Amino acid sequence: MNTAPDAEDLLALLSEIRGWCQDPVIFSGRSETVSDWSVAQHCEHILKADRLNLRAIEVLLGGGGEEIGESGPTHPVFDQGVIPRGVAKAPDYVMPADKPELESVSLLADRVLSGWTETLPRCQSDSENPIRTGRGIAHHAMGILDIPDWIRFANLHTRHHVDIAHEILAQR
């Protein structure tokens, strides 16, 4: 599996989120008909989750995780390429605050984007082949994921929330 398209898309999405964190009007966008969360809450949630997704990849690049061999993703989300809305509840450790602060989320956006920008090139052995260490780390809902799976999941999850935020912003 070539992870380059997911990696490129993920960086573009994180850059878009970073831009939202620079604009108080966008950041405070809300539409209860679209989501119970504001744009700010979607941003904070995505960034908290992507920080953890990145940490899992860094552990795997360092030789950590558990041995899994060469098995690929088994969760239907990977086959469908989308995360259905309203199916899962975010774990407490990635839940956003009721009213996220622009400055702190903006700082988190900078750190997360920087971390992914630095780490993603280390995840490809060349332009077509991702690094497969034969090791994985458990995701609370997706099961054991290896490096390409974590990149794919991060992109799908980020896209899921960015799409919701786009709908919120379209309601303004």
OpenMM code with the backbone's topology and positions (N, CA, C; nanometers):
from openmm import Vec3, app, unit

residues = "MET ASN THR ALA PRO ASP ALA GLU ASP LEU LEU ALA LEU LEU SER GLU ILE ARG GLY TRP CYS GLN ASP PRO VAL ILE PHE SER GLY ARG SER GLU THR VAL SER ASP TRP SER VAL ALA GLN HIS CYS GLU HIS ILE LEU LYS ALA ASP ARG LEU ASN LEU ARG ALA ILE GLU VAL LEU LEU GLY GLY GLY GLY GLU GLU ILE GLY GLU SER GLY PRO THR HIS PRO VAL PHE ASP GLN GLY VAL ILE PRO ARG GLY VAL ALA LYS ALA PRO ASP TYR VAL MET PRO ALA ASP LYS PRO GLU LEU GLU SER VAL SER LEU LEU ALA ASP ARG VAL LEU SER GLY TRP THR GLU THR LEU PRO ARG CYS GLN SER ASP SER GLU ASN PRO ILE ARG THR GLY ARG GLY ILE ALA HIS HIS ALA MET GLY ILE LEU ASP ILE PRO ASP TRP ILE ARG PHE ALA ASN LEU HIS THR ARG HIS HIS VAL ASP ILE ALA HIS GLU ILE LEU ALA GLN ARG".split()
positions = [
    Vec3(0.0848, -0.1182, 0.0000),
    Vec3(0.0000, 0.0000, 0.0000),
    Vec3(0.0888, 0.1238, 0.0000),
    Vec3(0.0682, 0.2091, -0.0952),
    Vec3(0.1409, 0.3362, -0.1017),
    Vec3(0.0698, 0.4352, -0.0094),
    Vec3(0.1387, 0.4807, 0.0947),
    Vec3(0.0769, 0.5722, 0.1911),
    Vec3(0.0932, 0.7181, 0.1513),
    Vec3(0.1654, 0.7462, 0.0436),
    Vec3(0.1910, 0.8851, 0.0053),
    Vec3(0.0622, 0.9660, -0.0150),
    Vec3(-0.0408, 0.9133, -0.0844),
    Vec3(-0.1639, 0.9935, -0.0991),
    Vec3(-0.2287, 1.0260, 0.0356),
    Vec3(-0.2343, 0.9280, 0.1265),
    Vec3(-0.2908, 0.9553, 0.2594),
    Vec3(-0.2064, 1.0576, 0.3335),
    Vec3(-0.0751, 1.0456, 0.3240),
    Vec3(0.0153, 1.1385, 0.3930),
    Vec3(-0.0018, 1.2803, 0.3390),
    Vec3(-0.0080, 1.2942, 0.2075),
    Vec3(-0.0248, 1.4265, 0.1461),
    Vec3(-0.1590, 1.4883, 0.1848),
    Vec3(-0.2638, 1.4066, 0.1813),
    Vec3(-0.3966, 1.4548, 0.2172),
    Vec3(-0.4004, 1.4959, 0.3641),
    Vec3(-0.3405, 1.4142, 0.4502),
    Vec3(-0.3378, 1.4449, 0.5929),
    Vec3(-0.2679, 1.5780, 0.6195),
    Vec3(-0.1542, 1.6010, 0.5566),
    Vec3(-0.0825, 1.7280, 0.5763),
    Vec3(-0.1658, 1.8462, 0.5271),
    Vec3(-0.2345, 1.8288, 0.4152),
    Vec3(-0.3203, 1.9370, 0.3640),
    Vec3(-0.4355, 1.9652, 0.4612),
    Vec3(-0.4950, 1.8603, 0.5159),
    Vec3(-0.6047, 1.8777, 0.6115),
    Vec3(-0.5559, 1.9461, 0.7392),
    Vec3(-0.4408, 1.9035, 0.7893),
    Vec3(-0.3854, 1.9654, 0.9102),
    Vec3(-0.3490, 2.1112, 0.8853),
    Vec3(-0.3044, 2.1428, 0.7651),
    Vec3(-0.2760, 2.2824, 0.7305),
    Vec3(-0.4035, 2.3647, 0.7283),
    Vec3(-0.5100, 2.3056, 0.6771),
    Vec3(-0.6398, 2.3746, 0.6761),
    Vec3(-0.6874, 2.4001, 0.8190),
    Vec3(-0.6754, 2.3011, 0.9042),
    Vec3(-0.7145, 2.3164, 1.0447),
    Vec3(-0.6305, 2.4261, 1.1100),
    Vec3(-0.5025, 2.4262, 1.0823),
    Vec3(-0.4149, 2.5299, 1.1374),
    Vec3(-0.4636, 2.6682, 1.0953),
    Vec3(-0.5079, 2.6817, 0.9706),
    Vec3(-0.5628, 2.8081, 0.9224),
    Vec3(-0.6890, 2.8474, 0.9976),
    Vec3(-0.7753, 2.7506, 1.0257),
    Vec3(-0.8975, 2.7791, 1.1019),
    Vec3(-0.8626, 2.8314, 1.2407),
    Vec3(-0.7520, 2.7824, 1.2943),
    Vec3(-0.7098, 2.8234, 1.4295),
    Vec3(-0.6484, 2.9636, 1.4305),
    Vec3(-0.6357, 3.0244, 1.3155),
    Vec3(-0.5863, 3.1613, 1.3051),
    Vec3(-0.7004, 3.2616, 1.2882),
    Vec3(-0.8215, 3.2101, 1.2698),
    Vec3(-0.9364, 3.2956, 1.2407),
    Vec3(-1.0458, 3.2739, 1.3459),
    Vec3(-1.0630, 3.3679, 1.4376),
    Vec3(-1.1618, 3.3507, 1.5447),
    Vec3(-1.3050, 3.3293, 1.4950),
    Vec3(-1.3404, 3.3863, 1.3811),
    Vec3(-1.4758, 3.3698, 1.3284),
    Vec3(-1.4983, 3.2255, 1.2836),
    Vec3(-1.4037, 3.1710, 1.2079),
    Vec3(-1.4143, 3.0309, 1.1646),
    Vec3(-1.4074, 2.9387, 1.2855),
    Vec3(-1.3105, 2.9636, 1.3724),
    Vec3(-1.2861, 2.8792, 1.4893),
    Vec3(-1.4113, 2.8663, 1.5757),
    Vec3(-1.4880, 2.9718, 1.5869),
    Vec3(-1.6065, 2.9705, 1.6741),
    Vec3(-1.7329, 2.9228, 1.6022),
    Vec3(-1.7203, 2.8812, 1.4764),
    Vec3(-1.8374, 2.8369, 1.4001),
    Vec3(-1.9122, 2.7239, 1.4685),
    Vec3(-2.0443, 2.7324, 1.4619),
    Vec3(-2.1281, 2.6309, 1.5266),
    Vec3(-2.2591, 2.6184, 1.4492),
    Vec3(-2.3075, 2.4938, 1.4383),
    Vec3(-2.4393, 2.4670, 1.3816),
    Vec3(-2.4919, 2.3390, 1.4445),
    Vec3(-2.5865, 2.3528, 1.5370),
    Vec3(-2.6417, 2.2364, 1.6050),
    Vec3(-2.7135, 2.1410, 1.5090),
    Vec3(-2.7571, 2.1918, 1.3941),
    Vec3(-2.8225, 2.1030, 1.2981),
    Vec3(-2.7219, 2.0102, 1.2298),
    Vec3(-2.5945, 2.0482, 1.2326),
    Vec3(-2.4900, 1.9659, 1.1716),
    Vec3(-2.4202, 1.8792, 1.2757),
    Vec3(-2.3842, 1.9396, 1.3889),
    Vec3(-2.3043, 1.8681, 1.4891),
    Vec3(-2.3253, 1.9293, 1.6274),
    Vec3(-2.3118, 1.8461, 1.7277),
    Vec3(-2.3157, 1.8964, 1.8658),
    Vec3(-2.1889, 1.9726, 1.8998),
    Vec3(-2.0836, 1.9518, 1.8238),
    Vec3(-1.9553, 2.0189, 1.8457),
    Vec3(-1.9400, 2.1390, 1.7538),
    Vec3(-1.8698, 2.2395, 1.8020),
    Vec3(-1.8327, 2.3556, 1.7207),
    Vec3(-1.7112, 2.3204, 1.6345),
    Vec3(-1.6766, 2.4089, 1.5424),
    Vec3(-1.5539, 2.3916, 1.4636),
    Vec3(-1.4346, 2.3818, 1.5581),
    Vec3(-1.4322, 2.4666, 1.6615),
    Vec3(-1.3223, 2.4646, 1.7585),
    Vec3(-1.3096, 2.3274, 1.8243),
    Vec3(-1.4223, 2.2683, 1.8598),
    Vec3(-1.4187, 2.1369, 1.9239),
    Vec3(-1.3732, 2.0284, 1.8271),
    Vec3(-1.4176, 2.0352, 1.7028),
    Vec3(-1.3689, 1.9383, 1.6033),
    Vec3(-1.2177, 1.9541, 1.5860),
    Vec3(-1.1709, 2.0776, 1.5795),
    Vec3(-1.0268, 2.1019, 1.5652),
    Vec3(-0.9498, 2.0441, 1.6828),
    Vec3(-0.9943, 2.0751, 1.8037),
    Vec3(-0.9217, 2.0261, 1.9211),
    Vec3(-0.9218, 1.8736, 1.9264),
    Vec3(-1.0349, 1.8126, 1.8971),
    Vec3(-1.0429, 1.6666, 1.8974),
    Vec3(-0.9480, 1.6058, 1.7935),
    Vec3(-0.9532, 1.6553, 1.6717),
    Vec3(-0.8672, 1.6035, 1.5660),
    Vec3(-0.7207, 1.6143, 1.6067),
    Vec3(-0.6834, 1.7288, 1.6578),
    Vec3(-0.5427, 1.7515, 1.6923),
    Vec3(-0.4972, 1.6637, 1.8081),
    Vec3(-0.5829, 1.6443, 1.9074),
    Vec3(-0.5477, 1.5530, 2.0168),
    Vec3(-0.5310, 1.4109, 1.9631),
    Vec3(-0.6236, 1.3685, 1.8785),
    Vec3(-0.6168, 1.2330, 1.8223),
    Vec3(-0.4952, 1.2173, 1.7317),
    Vec3(-0.4706, 1.3158, 1.6458),
    Vec3(-0.3570, 1.3047, 1.5539),
    Vec3(-0.2229, 1.3112, 1.6263),
    Vec3(-0.2206, 1.3769, 1.7412),
    Vec3(-0.0985, 1.3749, 1.8234),
    Vec3(-0.0735, 1.2319, 1.8732),
    Vec3(-0.1789, 1.1626, 1.9153),
    Vec3(-0.1643, 1.0241, 1.9602),
    Vec3(-0.1349, 0.9286, 1.8443),
    Vec3(-0.1989, 0.9514, 1.7295),
    Vec3(-0.1698, 0.8698, 1.6114),
    Vec3(-0.0227, 0.8823, 1.5737),
    Vec3(0.0274, 1.0044, 1.5775),
    Vec3(0.1679, 1.0302, 1.5471),
    Vec3(0.2579, 0.9606, 1.6480),
    Vec3(0.2215, 0.9661, 1.7744),
    Vec3(0.3020, 0.9015, 1.8784),
    Vec3(0.3100, 0.7513, 1.8543),
    Vec3(0.2017, 0.6885, 1.8129),
    Vec3(0.2021, 0.5450, 1.7826),
    Vec3(0.3012, 0.5156, 1.6705),
    Vec3(0.3017, 0.5979, 1.5670),
    Vec3(0.3955, 0.5784, 1.4559),
    Vec3(0.5394, 0.5944, 1.5029),
    Vec3(0.5645, 0.6947, 1.5860),
    Vec3(0.7008, 0.7157, 1.6361),
    Vec3(0.7484, 0.5958, 1.7177),
    Vec3(0.6593, 0.5387, 1.7977),
    Vec3(0.6950, 0.4186, 1.8753),
    Vec3(0.7278, 0.3035, 1.7801),
    Vec3(0.6463, 0.2843, 1.6775),
    Vec3(0.6709, 0.1772, 1.5813),
    Vec3(0.8014, 0.1995, 1.5040),
    Vec3(0.8285, 0.3223, 1.4648),
    Vec3(0.9544, 0.3518, 1.3960),
    Vec3(1.0745, 0.3227, 1.4858),
    Vec3(1.0548, 0.3359, 1.6166),
    Vec3(1.1612, 0.3080, 1.7120),
    Vec3(1.1718, 0.1610, 1.7506),
    Vec3(1.0927, 0.0748, 1.6880),
    Vec3(1.1008, -0.0685, 1.7146),
    Vec3(1.0049, -0.1179, 1.8215),
    Vec3(0.9185, -0.0300, 1.8734),
    Vec3(0.8221, -0.0701, 1.9759),
    Vec3(0.6990, -0.1343, 1.9171),
    Vec3(0.6020, -0.1580, 2.0013),
    Vec3(0.4787, -0.2228, 1.9595),
    Vec3(0.4912, -0.3732, 1.9714),
    Vec3(0.3907, -0.4430, 1.9201),
    Vec3(0.3929, -0.5888, 1.9265),
    Vec3(0.4074, -0.6473, 1.7864),
    Vec3(0.4635, -0.7657, 1.7806),
    Vec3(0.4844, -0.8313, 1.6520),
    Vec3(0.3499, -0.8727, 1.5928),
    Vec3(0.3301, -0.8380, 1.4647),
    Vec3(0.2034, -0.8723, 1.3981),
    Vec3(0.2244, -0.9401, 1.2640),
    Vec3(0.3475, -0.9460, 1.2165),
    Vec3(0.3715, -1.0045, 1.0857),
    Vec3(0.3342, -0.9074, 0.9753),
    Vec3(0.2825, -0.9596, 0.8670),
    Vec3(0.2536, -0.8768, 0.7492),
    Vec3(0.1050, -0.8587, 0.7225),
    Vec3(0.0207, -0.8834, 0.8218),
    Vec3(-0.1232, -0.8719, 0.7975),
    Vec3(-0.1629, -0.7268, 0.7749),
    Vec3(-0.2585, -0.7078, 0.6877),
    Vec3(-0.3081, -0.5739, 0.6564),
    Vec3(-0.4280, -0.5389, 0.7410),
    Vec3(-0.4894, -0.4236, 0.7137),
    Vec3(-0.6039, -0.3794, 0.7928),
    Vec3(-0.7236, -0.4728, 0.7758),
    Vec3(-0.7966, -0.4920, 0.8825),
    Vec3(-0.9135, -0.5783, 0.8761),
    Vec3(-1.0425, -0.5028, 0.9050),
    Vec3(-1.0332, -0.3824, 0.9530),
    Vec3(-1.1530, -0.3063, 0.9888),
    Vec3(-1.2228, -0.2566, 0.8614),
    Vec3(-1.3568, -0.2650, 0.8560),
    Vec3(-1.4301, -0.2219, 0.7363),
    Vec3(-1.4068, -0.0757, 0.6981),
    Vec3(-1.3733, 0.0097, 0.7946),
    Vec3(-1.3481, 0.1510, 0.7645),
    Vec3(-1.2373, 0.1648, 0.6604),
    Vec3(-1.1374, 0.0771, 0.6670),
    Vec3(-1.0281, 0.0842, 0.5698),
    Vec3(-1.0767, 0.0477, 0.4302),
    Vec3(-1.1677, -0.0474, 0.4201),
    Vec3(-1.2224, -0.0853, 0.2894),
    Vec3(-1.3144, 0.0223, 0.2345),
    Vec3(-1.3970, 0.0811, 0.3222),
    Vec3(-1.4939, 0.1819, 0.2799),
    Vec3(-1.4284, 0.3168, 0.2530),
    Vec3(-1.3202, 0.3454, 0.3232),
    Vec3(-1.2507, 0.4725, 0.3048),
    Vec3(-1.3174, 0.5908, 0.3726),
    Vec3(-1.4173, 0.5646, 0.4564),
    Vec3(-1.4851, 0.6705, 0.5320),
    Vec3(-1.5223, 0.6182, 0.6696),
    Vec3(-1.5318, 0.7107, 0.7632),
    Vec3(-1.5809, 0.6776, 0.8963),
    Vec3(-1.7263, 0.7241, 0.9013),
    Vec3(-1.8201, 0.6327, 0.9258),
    Vec3(-1.9609, 0.6732, 0.9301),
    Vec3(-1.9874, 0.7665, 1.0486),
    Vec3(-2.0767, 0.8584, 1.0282),
    Vec3(-2.1103, 0.9542, 1.1341),
    Vec3(-2.1980, 0.8908, 1.2416),
    Vec3(-2.1720, 0.9340, 1.3636),
    Vec3(-2.2553, 0.8954, 1.4758),
    Vec3(-2.2411, 0.7523, 1.5216),
    Vec3(-2.1412, 0.6811, 1.4725),
    Vec3(-2.1254, 0.5402, 1.5072),
    Vec3(-2.0392, 0.5214, 1.6317),
    Vec3(-1.9355, 0.6024, 1.6456),
    Vec3(-1.8415, 0.5859, 1.7566),
    Vec3(-1.8427, 0.7084, 1.8471),
    Vec3(-1.8026, 0.6860, 1.9706),
    Vec3(-1.7871, 0.7959, 2.0659),
    Vec3(-1.6387, 0.8092, 2.0954),
    Vec3(-1.5903, 0.9315, 2.0929),
    Vec3(-1.4488, 0.9561, 2.1192),
    Vec3(-1.4155, 0.9215, 2.2637),
    Vec3(-1.3003, 0.8596, 2.2857),
    Vec3(-1.2567, 0.8340, 2.4234),
    Vec3(-1.2346, 0.9664, 2.4973),
    Vec3(-1.2479, 0.9615, 2.6282),
    Vec3(-1.2341, 1.0822, 2.7098),
    Vec3(-1.1032, 1.1569, 2.6847),
    Vec3(-0.9944, 1.0845, 2.6625),
    Vec3(-0.8640, 1.1487, 2.6485),
    Vec3(-0.8477, 1.2291, 2.5198),
    Vec3(-0.9418, 1.2198, 2.4273),
    Vec3(-0.9369, 1.3048, 2.3079),
    Vec3(-1.0625, 1.3914, 2.2933),
    Vec3(-1.1438, 1.3925, 2.3972),
    Vec3(-1.2633, 1.4780, 2.3945),
    Vec3(-1.2204, 1.6243, 2.4024),
    Vec3(-1.2881, 1.7100, 2.3260),
    Vec3(-1.2548, 1.8524, 2.3331),
    Vec3(-1.3190, 1.9185, 2.4546),
    Vec3(-1.2649, 2.0318, 2.4908),
    Vec3(-1.3249, 2.1142, 2.5959),
    Vec3(-1.4586, 2.1685, 2.5456),
    Vec3(-1.5428, 2.2128, 2.6370),
    Vec3(-1.6701, 2.2737, 2.5973),
    Vec3(-1.6466, 2.3986, 2.5125),
    Vec3(-1.5456, 2.4760, 2.5495),
    Vec3(-1.5101, 2.5970, 2.4751),
    Vec3(-1.3582, 2.6022, 2.4600),
    Vec3(-1.3056, 2.5347, 2.3569),
    Vec3(-1.1597, 2.5349, 2.3379),
    Vec3(-1.1066, 2.6766, 2.3192),
    Vec3(-0.9886, 2.6997, 2.3734),
    Vec3(-0.9258, 2.8312, 2.3616),
    Vec3(-0.8462, 2.8393, 2.2323),
    Vec3(-0.8695, 2.9448, 2.1575),
    Vec3(-0.8052, 2.9640, 2.0278),
    Vec3(-0.6539, 2.9523, 2.0384),
    Vec3(-0.5952, 3.0188, 2.1344),
    Vec3(-0.4492, 3.0211, 2.1450),
    Vec3(-0.3913, 2.8819, 2.1708),
    Vec3(-0.4515, 2.8067, 2.2624),
    Vec3(-0.3970, 2.6739, 2.2941),
    Vec3(-0.4178, 2.5758, 2.1791),
    Vec3(-0.5327, 2.5826, 2.1118),
    Vec3(-0.5573, 2.4928, 1.9989),
    Vec3(-0.4680, 2.5313, 1.8808),
    Vec3(-0.4447, 2.6602, 1.8622),
    Vec3(-0.3544, 2.7059, 1.7568),
    Vec3(-0.2123, 2.6533, 1.7800),
    Vec3(-0.1676, 2.6588, 1.9027),
    Vec3(-0.0353, 2.6065, 1.9379),
    Vec3(-0.0292, 2.4557, 1.9147),
    Vec3(-0.1347, 2.3858, 1.9540),
    Vec3(-0.1415, 2.2420, 1.9299),
    Vec3(-0.1392, 2.2122, 1.7804),
    Vec3(-0.2093, 2.2915, 1.7011),
    Vec3(-0.2097, 2.2736, 1.5556),
    Vec3(-0.0694, 2.2875, 1.4988),
    Vec3(0.0041, 2.3866, 1.5438),
    Vec3(0.1424, 2.4049, 1.4978),
    Vec3(0.2274, 2.2833, 1.5319),
    Vec3(0.2146, 2.2349, 1.6539),
    Vec3(0.2965, 2.1201, 1.6983),
    Vec3(0.2614, 1.9921, 1.6231),
    Vec3(0.1321, 1.9686, 1.6076),
    Vec3(0.0891, 1.8459, 1.5404),
    Vec3(0.1299, 1.8484, 1.3928),
    Vec3(0.1068, 1.9592, 1.3253),
    Vec3(0.1462, 1.9695, 1.1844),
    Vec3(0.2970, 1.9540, 1.1694),
    Vec3(0.3725, 2.0179, 1.2556),
    Vec3(0.5187, 2.0058, 1.2517),
    Vec3(0.5622, 1.8615, 1.2747),
    Vec3(0.5021, 1.7955, 1.3726),
    Vec3(0.5377, 1.6567, 1.4015),
    Vec3(0.5111, 1.5637, 1.2852),
    Vec3(0.3940, 1.5775, 1.2236),
    Vec3(0.3618, 1.4928, 1.1082),
    Vec3(0.4532, 1.5252, 0.9899),
    Vec3(0.4819, 1.6530, 0.9697),
    Vec3(0.5694, 1.6927, 0.8582),
    Vec3(0.7079, 1.6312, 0.8741),
    Vec3(0.7571, 1.6256, 0.9953),
    Vec3(0.8891, 1.5677, 1.0213),
    Vec3(0.8885, 1.4150, 1.0150),
    Vec3(0.7806, 1.3521, 1.0587),
    Vec3(0.7775, 1.2063, 1.0724),
    Vec3(0.7362, 1.1331, 0.9455),
    Vec3(0.6443, 1.1879, 0.8689),
    Vec3(0.5940, 1.1152, 0.7516),
    Vec3(0.7020, 1.0721, 0.6529),
    Vec3(0.8030, 1.1544, 0.6234),
    Vec3(0.9063, 1.1068, 0.5303),
    Vec3(0.9805, 0.9820, 0.5806),
    Vec3(0.9856, 0.9614, 0.7095),
    Vec3(1.0523, 0.8432, 0.7656),
    Vec3(0.9664, 0.7181, 0.7534),
    Vec3(0.8413, 0.7348, 0.7100),
    Vec3(0.7479, 0.6229, 0.7004),
    Vec3(0.7461, 0.5579, 0.5627),
    Vec3(0.8214, 0.6093, 0.4696),
    Vec3(0.8278, 0.5540, 0.3341),
    Vec3(0.9710, 0.5105, 0.3059),
    Vec3(0.9891, 0.3876, 0.2613),
    Vec3(1.1235, 0.3440, 0.2241),
    Vec3(1.1630, 0.4027, 0.0885),
    Vec3(1.0634, 0.4302, 0.0060),
    Vec3(1.0820, 0.5028, -0.1197),
    Vec3(0.9466, 0.5613, -0.1565),
    Vec3(0.9348, 0.6187, -0.2755),
    Vec3(0.8105, 0.6889, -0.3108),
    Vec3(0.6898, 0.5962, -0.3222),
    Vec3(0.7110, 0.4670, -0.3405),
    Vec3(0.5993, 0.3745, -0.3594),
    Vec3(0.5761, 0.2796, -0.2422),
    Vec3(0.6742, 0.2620, -0.1557),
    Vec3(0.6648, 0.1573, -0.0544),
    Vec3(0.6771, 0.2106, 0.0875),
    Vec3(0.5735, 0.1855, 0.1673),
    Vec3(0.5814, 0.2277, 0.3069),
    Vec3(0.6719, 0.1332, 0.3860),
    Vec3(0.7216, 0.1827, 0.4949),
    Vec3(0.7982, 0.0981, 0.5854),
    Vec3(0.7007, 0.0072, 0.6575),
    Vec3(0.7278, -0.1214, 0.6526),
    Vec3(0.6491, -0.2194, 0.7274),
    Vec3(0.7446, -0.2869, 0.8241),
    Vec3(0.7239, -0.2614, 0.9512),
    Vec3(0.8129, -0.3141, 1.0544),
    Vec3(0.7698, -0.4507, 1.1047),
    Vec3(0.6492, -0.4955, 1.0651),
    Vec3(0.5967, -0.6200, 1.1188),
    Vec3(0.5507, -0.6054, 1.2629),
    Vec3(0.5351, -0.4800, 1.3046),
    Vec3(0.4941, -0.4497, 1.4418),
    Vec3(0.3722, -0.3582, 1.4385),
    Vec3(0.2914, -0.3646, 1.5425),
    Vec3(0.1728, -0.2806, 1.5479),
    Vec3(0.1413, -0.2379, 1.6901),
    Vec3(0.0511, -0.1427, 1.6992),
    Vec3(0.0019, -0.0913, 1.8268),
    Vec3(-0.1503, -0.0877, 1.8180),
    Vec3(-0.2146, -0.1239, 1.9278),
    Vec3(-0.3609, -0.1299, 1.9309),
    Vec3(-0.4225, 0.0091, 1.9326),
    Vec3(-0.5225, 0.0256, 1.8494),
    Vec3(-0.6108, 0.1421, 1.8520),
    Vec3(-0.7382, 0.0962, 1.9216),
    Vec3(-0.7978, 0.1820, 2.0033),
    Vec3(-0.9127, 0.1421, 2.0849),
    Vec3(-1.0310, 0.0890, 2.0042),
    Vec3(-1.0471, 0.1311, 1.8797),
    Vec3(-1.1618, 0.0878, 1.7996),
    Vec3(-1.1224, 0.0122, 1.6730),
    Vec3(-1.0007, 0.0339, 1.6261),
    Vec3(-0.9596, -0.0208, 1.4966),
    Vec3(-0.8779, -0.1494, 1.5070),
    Vec3(-0.8348, -0.1835, 1.6265),
    Vec3(-0.7527, -0.3028, 1.6427),
    Vec3(-0.6044, -0.2693, 1.6299),
    Vec3(-0.5252, -0.3711, 1.6010),
    Vec3(-0.3802, -0.3542, 1.5894),
    Vec3(-0.3478, -0.2916, 1.4539),
    Vec3(-0.2771, -0.1790, 1.4566),
    Vec3(-0.2407, -0.1075, 1.3336),
    Vec3(-0.0900, -0.0989, 1.3205),
    Vec3(-0.0422, -0.1166, 1.1970),
    Vec3(0.1000, -0.0937, 1.1696),
    Vec3(0.1163, 0.0489, 1.1159),
    Vec3(0.2360, 0.0862, 1.0758),
    Vec3(0.2614, 0.2246, 1.0334),
    Vec3(0.1695, 0.2695, 0.9199),
    Vec3(0.1612, 0.1958, 0.8079),
    Vec3(0.0702, 0.2416, 0.7012),
    Vec3(-0.0755, 0.2519, 0.7464),
    Vec3(-0.1173, 0.1598, 0.8340),
    Vec3(-0.2545, 0.1641, 0.8838),
    Vec3(-0.2784, 0.2880, 0.9704),
    Vec3(-0.1806, 0.3243, 1.0539),
    Vec3(-0.1954, 0.4444, 1.1373),
    Vec3(-0.2060, 0.5694, 1.0511),
    Vec3(-0.1270, 0.5758, 0.9436),
    Vec3(-0.1334, 0.6911, 0.8529),
    Vec3(-0.2704, 0.6958, 0.7859),
    Vec3(-0.3155, 0.5813, 0.7375),
    Vec3(-0.4469, 0.5734, 0.6715),
    Vec3(-0.5577, 0.6142, 0.7686),
    Vec3(-0.5526, 0.5591, 0.8909),
    Vec3(-0.6548, 0.5937, 0.9889),
    Vec3(-0.6519, 0.7431, 1.0221),
    Vec3(-0.5331, 0.7978, 1.0456),
    Vec3(-0.5225, 0.9407, 1.0787),
    Vec3(-0.5852, 1.0254, 0.9691),
    Vec3(-0.5593, 0.9892, 0.8441),
    Vec3(-0.6165, 1.0648, 0.7330),
    Vec3(-0.7689, 1.0507, 0.7290),
    Vec3(-0.8198, 0.9278, 0.7412),
    Vec3(-0.9648, 0.9063, 0.7363),
    Vec3(-1.0355, 0.9775, 0.8512),
    Vec3(-0.9782, 0.9700, 0.9703),
    Vec3(-1.0396, 1.0324, 1.0871),
    Vec3(-1.0360, 1.1846, 1.0753),
    Vec3(-0.9235, 1.2373, 1.0316),
    Vec3(-0.9122, 1.3825, 1.0146),
    Vec3(-1.0093, 1.4302, 0.9073),
    Vec3(-1.0159, 1.3598, 0.7956),
    Vec3(-1.1093, 1.3940, 0.6868),
    Vec3(-1.2535, 1.3923, 0.7386),
    Vec3(-1.2884, 1.2940, 0.8191),
    Vec3(-1.4226, 1.2821, 0.8756),
    Vec3(-1.4615, 1.4114, 0.9498),
    Vec3(-1.3735, 1.4592, 1.0360),
    Vec3(-1.4053, 1.5781, 1.1148),
    Vec3(-1.3932, 1.7074, 1.0339),
    Vec3(-1.3012, 1.7126, 0.9407),
    Vec3(-1.2905, 1.8313, 0.8550),
    Vec3(-1.4164, 1.8438, 0.7687),
    Vec3(-1.4675, 1.7329, 0.7187),
    Vec3(-1.5917, 1.7375, 0.6403),
    Vec3(-1.7080, 1.7912, 0.7232),
    Vec3(-1.7170, 1.7481, 0.8487),
    Vec3(-1.8227, 1.7987, 0.9370),
    Vec3(-1.8041, 1.9488, 0.9593),
    Vec3(-1.6797, 1.9902, 0.9839),
    Vec3(-1.6526, 2.1332, 1.0043),
    Vec3(-1.6892, 2.2136, 0.8795),
    Vec3(-1.6626, 2.1600, 0.7605),
    Vec3(-1.7025, 2.2285, 0.6363),
    Vec3(-1.8537, 2.2482, 0.6322),
    Vec3(-1.9276, 2.1455, 0.6727),
    Vec3(-2.0745, 2.1587, 0.6743),
    Vec3(-2.1191, 2.2658, 0.7736),
    Vec3(-2.0542, 2.2704, 0.8895),
    Vec3(-2.0864, 2.3740, 0.9887),
    Vec3(-2.0618, 2.5113, 0.9276),
    Vec3(-1.9482, 2.5271, 0.8649),
    Vec3(-1.9122, 2.6583, 0.8091),
    Vec3(-2.0033, 2.6970, 0.6921),
    Vec3(-2.0536, 2.5983, 0.6195),
    Vec3(-2.1445, 2.6274, 0.5090),
    Vec3(-2.2800, 2.6778, 0.5576),
    Vec3(-2.3134, 2.6505, 0.6834),
    Vec3(-2.4414, 2.6937, 0.7416),
    Vec3(-2.4406, 2.8396, 0.7841),
    Vec3(-2.3227, 2.8999, 0.7881),
    Vec3(-2.3138, 3.0398, 0.8381),
    Vec3(-2.3694, 3.1374, 0.7387),
] * unit.nanometer
topology = app.Topology()
chain = topology.addChain("A")
for resn in residues:
    res = topology.addResidue(resn, chain)
    for name in ("N", "CA", "C"):
        topology.addAtom(name, app.Element.getBySymbol(name[0]), res)
